[in-house]
Amino acid sequence: VMTAPTVLILGANGRFGAAAAAAFADAGWRVLAQVRRAAAASHARITPLPIALHDTATLAAAARGASVVVHATNPPYKRWPQELLPLGRLGMDLAQRLGAAFMLPGNVYNFGRAMPARLAEDTPQCLGADNTRKGRLRACGPPPMRLNPQSPDSGTRGPGPSRLHHAAVQRPARPEN
């Protein structure tokens, strides 16, 4: 009997986090739902973890065995300049500590005002003056959640280039039996 893979959802009470938790649970995954405030588990496969994201040691111990960390935290837009990158780095550091893949849901802000009508994997992100304030926070300024000079693995921050994923909107894969 093969055990179901485990995913840790950071910010599982939010709109995206709750949807991701439900999708992983429905696909047969064991879901560890990090939340600020405990909420009733809506699915037998979802285990709430009311542990602060900043308490990484406790959270890592509770999430031992997770192979994927989904970063679903999103501070209010007015607090993005102060909180967006530090929260992302906390999530990436946690994924690295667990040896897990890190999934960061994307948005379109990083493509700037001149965003094309169709986006593809190779659509360049706007790194110039044509970008918006939110776009610069997502794609510009201090390299957001990309570089870690202390990391021995290819100079990337977090779990390394082969383990860093930008989440696509799709159903998680069902575990193999």
Secondary structure, DSSP 8 states (H G I E B T S, - for coil): -----EEEEETTTSHHHHHHHHHHHHTT-EEEEE-SS----SSTTEEEE---TT-HHHHHHHTTT-SEEEE-----GGGHHHHHHHHHHHHHHHHHHHT-EEEEE--SGGG-TT--SS--TT-----STTS-HHHHHHHSSS-TTTB-TT-TTTTBSTT-GGGEEEE-SS-------
